[in-house]
Amino acid sequence: MCQGVIDLAVTQDEKFLYVQNGTSGIVDGFRIGRNGSLTKVTTATGLPSFAESGMEGIAAV
């Protein structure tokens, strides 16, 4: 993971991990393997960076 990570959330079924980077305004999604390994499956870009709007945290449902 890179500098700027401000929050992590795991889905209820524990199959995916989402990592929010407040410095660059992205959220990366990873599939969690049976052995705990992570495979990157998606990246959401274009979110406001922390310096611009104070973006903080992922809402986990």
Rosetta blueprint (number, residue, H / E / L):
1 M L
2 C L
3 Q L
4 G L
5 V E
6 I E
7 D E
8 L E
9 A E
10 V E
11 T L
12 Q L
13 D L
14 E L
15 K L
16 F E
17 L E
18 Y E
19 V E
20 Q E
21 N E
22 G L
23 T L
24 S L
25 G L
26 I E
27 V E
28 D E
29 G E
30 F E
31 R E
32 I E
33 G L
34 R L
35 N L
36 G L
37 S L
38 L E
39 T E
40 K E
41 V E
42 T E
43 T E
44 A E
45 T L
46 G L
47 L L
48 P L
49 S L
50 F H
51 A H
52 E H
53 S H
54 G L
55 M L
56 E L
57 G L
58 I L
59 A L
60 A L
61 V L
